[in-house]
Amino acid sequence: MSASVVVIAVLLVLAVVAVLLVLGGMLLARRRLRGLRAGGIEVALRVHRSEPGRGWHLGVARYQGEEFAWYRALSLRSGPDWILNRSTIAITDRRRPTTAEAYTMPAGSLVLHLGRPEEDIEVAMGSDALTGFLSWLESSPPSSVAPWVR
């Protein structure tokens, strides 16, 4: 077997693997978009705020009772990547996205800094999604404390 046949075989295998990876990514993106159409909202999220303008991930969020479940748009996980419980969320700041951040967020987003006991998280969502999020926060059962009021 000549060297050229081996090289062609290796290139063919690499091409097949690349096609499978691209198709798999497209299937994951399609599944996430289907979830968005079925009652999810488009939300960008970042946990590490050490580098200004960086670290944002686009995803789909759903309300599940007392929890706000966030699914990263391109992820191999079948479950949510982050779950935020209503009782542990406190909005500590609101701001407009910087120019460097705006391209990674839904159109017309506002950034909310959520202070939590474990870590600081920022979420960015459009005005309609923000209205729903604030309504969800404020609609906690009467017996609970309103932790987002400071």
C-alpha positions as CSV (number, residue, x, y, z in Angstrom):
1,M,0.0,0.0,0.0
2,S,1.5,3.3,-1.0
3,A,1.7,6.4,1.2
4,S,-0.7,8.3,-1.0
5,V,-3.5,5.7,-0.4
6,V,-2.9,5.9,3.4
7,V,-3.1,9.7,3.2
8,I,-6.3,9.6,1.2
9,A,-7.8,7.1,3.6
10,V,-6.9,9.3,6.6
11,L,-8.3,12.4,5.0
12,L,-11.5,10.5,4.1
13,V,-11.9,9.4,7.7
14,L,-11.3,12.9,9.0
15,A,-13.8,14.3,6.5
16,V,-16.5,11.8,7.7
17,V,-15.8,12.7,11.3
18,A,-16.0,16.4,10.6
19,V,-19.4,16.0,8.8
20,L,-20.7,14.0,11.7
21,L,-19.6,16.6,14.2
22,V,-21.3,19.4,12.1
23,L,-24.5,17.4,11.7
24,G,-24.5,16.7,15.5
25,G,-24.1,20.4,16.3
26,M,-26.9,21.2,13.9
27,L,-29.2,18.7,15.6
28,L,-28.4,20.1,19.1
29,A,-29.0,23.6,17.9
30,R,-32.3,22.5,16.3
31,R,-33.4,20.8,19.6
32,R,-32.6,24.0,21.6
33,L,-34.5,26.2,19.1
34,R,-37.5,23.8,19.3
35,G,-37.4,24.3,23.1
36,L,-37.3,28.1,22.6
37,R,-40.5,27.9,20.4
38,A,-42.2,25.8,23.0
39,G,-42.3,28.4,25.8
40,G,-38.6,29.1,26.4
41,I,-37.1,32.6,26.3
42,E,-33.8,33.7,24.8
43,V,-31.3,34.6,27.6
44,A,-27.6,35.2,27.6
45,L,-25.8,34.3,30.8
46,R,-22.3,34.7,32.2
47,V,-20.8,33.6,35.5
48,H,-17.2,34.9,35.4
49,R,-17.2,38.6,35.3
50,S,-13.5,39.1,35.6
51,E,-13.0,40.0,31.9
52,P,-15.3,42.9,30.8
53,G,-17.4,42.0,27.8
54,R,-16.4,38.4,27.7
55,G,-17.8,35.1,28.9
56,W,-21.4,35.4,27.7
57,H,-23.2,32.3,26.5
58,L,-26.5,32.4,24.6
59,G,-29.2,30.0,25.7
60,V,-32.9,29.2,26.3
61,A,-34.5,29.6,29.7
62,R,-37.7,28.1,31.1
63,Y,-39.7,28.8,34.2
64,Q,-40.3,25.6,36.2
65,G,-42.3,26.6,39.3
66,E,-39.8,28.2,41.7
67,E,-36.9,27.7,39.3
68,F,-35.5,29.5,36.3
69,A,-33.8,26.7,34.3
70,W,-31.2,27.9,31.7
71,Y,-30.0,25.7,28.8
72,R,-26.9,26.7,26.9
73,A,-27.7,26.9,23.1
74,L,-24.9,24.5,22.0
75,S,-24.4,22.0,24.8
76,L,-24.2,18.2,25.0
77,R,-26.0,18.3,28.3
78,S,-29.6,17.1,28.2
79,G,-30.6,19.0,31.3
80,P,-30.3,22.6,32.3
81,D,-26.8,24.1,32.6
82,W,-27.9,26.5,35.4
83,I,-30.9,26.5,37.7
84,L,-31.7,29.7,39.6
85,N,-34.2,29.4,42.5
86,R,-36.5,32.4,42.9
87,S,-35.8,32.5,46.7
88,T,-32.0,33.0,46.2
89,I,-32.1,35.6,43.5
90,A,-31.5,39.3,44.3
91,I,-31.2,41.8,41.4
92,T,-28.3,44.1,42.5
93,D,-27.7,46.1,39.4
94,R,-29.2,46.8,35.9
95,R,-27.3,48.2,32.9
96,R,-27.2,48.4,29.2
97,P,-24.7,46.0,27.5
98,T,-21.4,47.4,26.3
99,T,-20.6,47.5,22.6
100,A,-18.4,44.4,23.0
101,E,-21.2,42.5,24.7
102,A,-24.1,43.4,22.5
103,Y,-23.4,41.0,19.7
104,T,-23.6,37.9,22.1
105,M,-27.0,38.9,23.4
106,P,-30.6,38.9,22.3
107,A,-31.6,42.2,20.5
108,G,-32.5,45.1,22.8
109,S,-31.2,43.3,25.9
110,L,-30.8,44.7,29.4
111,V,-28.2,43.1,31.7
112,L,-29.2,42.2,35.2
113,H,-26.6,41.4,37.9
114,L,-28.0,38.7,40.1
115,G,-26.4,38.4,43.5
116,R,-26.6,34.9,44.9
117,P,-25.0,33.4,48.0
118,E,-22.8,31.1,45.9
119,E,-21.7,33.3,43.0
120,D,-22.5,36.4,41.0
121,I,-24.3,35.8,37.7
122,E,-25.3,38.2,35.0
123,V,-28.2,37.5,32.6
124,A,-29.2,39.5,29.6
125,M,-32.6,39.4,28.0
126,G,-34.9,41.5,25.7
127,S,-37.6,43.8,27.1
128,D,-40.4,41.3,26.7
129,A,-38.5,38.5,28.4
130,L,-37.4,41.0,31.1
131,T,-41.0,41.9,31.9
132,G,-41.8,38.2,32.3
133,F,-38.8,37.6,34.5
134,L,-39.6,40.5,36.8
135,S,-43.2,39.3,37.0
136,W,-42.0,35.8,37.9
137,L,-39.8,37.2,40.6
138,E,-42.5,39.3,42.1
139,S,-45.2,36.6,42.0
140,S,-43.7,34.5,44.8
141,P,-46.1,32.9,47.2
142,P,-47.3,35.2,50.0
143,S,-45.5,33.3,52.7
144,S,-42.1,33.9,51.1
145,V,-39.8,36.8,51.7
146,A,-39.0,39.1,48.8
147,P,-35.2,38.7,48.5
148,W,-34.9,40.9,45.3
149,V,-35.9,44.0,47.2
150,R,-33.0,45.9,48.6
